[in-house]
Amino acid sequence: GVFARRFRFGVPENVEATVSIKGALTNCWHRSCGKQTRIVTFVDVAFGPHTCMLRVPDMGKHQNLLQTMLKRLPKNLGIGEIKRRYSHTQKRSYMSNGCFHCDRLIGEFFDHEVWDTQEEIVAFPIRISKEWKAAIEGHEGFGATWGVYPPTAQFAQ
């Protein structure tokens, strides 16, 4: 990998990656609804030896990536709309899941409760673009590290 210039530091652009959207069922917190709804819990981006786990609020800073993700979600799973909503608890607006039935905010606290029951909703291939790179490198839980990647046009000899 080193001699073939495939051992690189950080998040390389133009390498193949897989985006996996994870989700889970939860109940709407609002007493007038209380119905079961499906939410998106994580957007995993796997590339080389790494996986970056982005959450719905993280995607609010990357509208084009969010739109790419939303287009891939199946329509028949009862997934509430993902959009910017105001949280009275957090006293701020952020990108969030909503209840499929009443469209109320399903806040960040509620997605923690279903992490152990999440499953893959859909997965699709991408190439790491500047925007995906920015989303990954800007994520506080992901540190730049070394990795071996397949050759790309920009690094091929």
WOKA-V689443 format. One line per field, one symbol per residue. ss: DSSP state (h for helix, s for strand, l for the rest). Layout:
ss = ???
//
This chain:
ss = llllllsssllllllssssssssssssllllllllssssssssssssllssssslhhhhlllhhhhhhhhhhllllllslllsssssllllsssssssllllllsslhhhhhllhhhlsssssssssllhhhhhhhhllllllllssslllllllll
//
